[in-house]
């Protein structure tokens, strides 16, 4: 893919600051700085290459997601030789959960490098994790697998991956509730409906019923969030029963 010569090849103070910022985060000097600039280019910037293809971080995000999953999988495979496929899959999901990736992106201050036409205050939480994955993809293209692996070990595995702590971490209360209901042969239902309150943003409410009993209610700005919130409340209400089963 050919990039327009005027997008990534200027030598302004801004470029020097970007190079310095990337070097500090990465722990090494980038060879091809244009790849890293692309990792922070939001689609709203409406940039295109010489062939008319959109330039933004989304393809690098896809690549980085794959690299992150592969390297974390290899670490768990080596670290937990007794873990079966199901265990290793769950542990990997906890490490690369959207919440965790968002926290990593925030800790590194990656949003400060994002180029967009949208005020950064308008971005949702996922922007932090998205550009973190894009950065991993850029490292792989610029320096290859070994540099990518070292970066992930230094920024993800060493400071954040504690196997025992992760084992007790719940990544989806909804999945936990569903698994328990199925195991106990209990009927369950997530009754979700649009909440016509006075909020500026549209809200959804959910009523979680287990064995014909309403065990939790919740509301949020999306159906998924409302279901997860209700499931979390149900989990704490039924925790003693669930732990004994």
HUMO-V913559 format. One line per field, one symbol per residue. psi: psi as a letter, one per 30 degrees, with the letter a starting at -180 (. if undefined). Layout:
psi->???
This chain:
psi->kkkkffegglhleeeeeeeeeeeeeeglkkejfeeeeefgjkfffhklafggkkjlfeeeeeeeeeeeeeeeeeeeeeeiffkaeeeeeeeeeeegleeeeeeeeeefhffffkklgkkfffklefeeeefeeeeeeeeeeefaeeeeeeeeeefeeeffjjeeeeegkkfjeeeeeeeeeeeghkklkjjklkjhaglekklklkjjkkhgkjfkllllfleeeeeeeeeeeeefegeeeeef.
